[in-house]
Amino acid sequence: MATTTHISYLDTIRGLAALAVISEHFVIAYGLPCQSALCERILDFSPAHIWWDGTAAVSMFFVLSGFVLSLKYFPAGQSPDIGRFELDRFLIGRVCRIWLPYLLVLAISAGLFALHFDRPSLSTHLAPSAWIVDMWHRYPLDFPAMLREAFLPKLPELIVLLPQAWTLSIELVLSLLLPLGLLLSQRGTAWLLFFSTLATGLLGVSLFLWHFVLGLTLARYHQALETRLRGRRPLRYLLLLCGLLLYTSDTLFSAKSVGENTLWLGTGLGAGLILAVFAASPRWQNLLSVAALRQIGRVSYSAYLTHMAVLINLTPYLLIALEHVSHNRLLLWFGGWLGTIITVQGLSLVFYHVLEIPSMVLGRRLAEALRPHRSLTPPPISSVLPPNS
């Protein structure tokens, strides 16, 4: 695998995970496309749930983040090239990449919320759930409350404008821990495991740190994994099957029976196995690198940011338009779901160019502006801890 930060098939995996989250929220809002209890059981409690399994998709996001962010620092084996890491550039880049687009979409959502809150919800033949109806109607927000939702590193317990942002808060914090993760991996896997256990058990760091560390570990051993798995198709299929079963384990087991944390760890391990298999399979990489799929991945962050506003503000109008064609529940469901996906993708393409790219450019320019003052910046992280002997 090329050790670049941008690998097309990984973009696609991220995009498909974002589609699963959007689909799950549509299902929560309008139910499943079923007209029988058997259909609902099959779609809800089987691996067929994967296309709208938002829980598994969130696990994939965190494992993928650790993998992609770490990969460039393992160009030639299992020891990270710490000399290539520029701490100031990385920190500024991550804040601009994640936080700035979030703030802009949050501001747009706040404006829509102000227009939406006092108006009655549209009545549609495909009845919405209380979850989506109450989203911007039950919880009034004043300006200070909106400002609290703008502080991404520490969001309030109740997130109203962009409820999906809880994952972004964790993502920002975990990605800023990457320098420490690289240093610990340089000293050995035991150090990395010890820190992760300490951080999640005693320091209150999110459980998703384990997902991020798994992604970092996959990046560290990716060359060895490729060597082991390439040419061994039966083993790859077995690992992929195990990965899919773990990835969809939240549909097979309830949180009450095994514990919520166990389910999150299981779906994260499944995501790691899937990534390991894809990393060693040129055929899968080629299939996932089709231009249309790469495009879905490229705009996935904007899709993740904007889809709740679309679901609340535009999807009801799509459903009302479809009612002029038919009142058939199945047609309305698929039309509403597909229309929501297409609308989100189109809007995300605009936001990618208008919000994401300028935010990334700004991050690079800010980092470059600090270069003349490097004497004021912290020393290279390679000098913080001695290399592993």
Helices and strands as residue ranges (DSSP letters): H 8-30, H 37-44, G 47-52, H 54-71, G 82-84, H 87-94, I 95-99, H 100-116, H 130-134, H 143-150, G 152-154, G 163-165, H 166-175, H 178-187, H 189-201, H 209-220, H 222-229, H 233-247, H 249-252, H 255-258, H 260-279, H 282-288, H 291-298, H 300-313, H 315-323, H 329-351, I 352-356, H 357-369, G 371-376, G 381-383
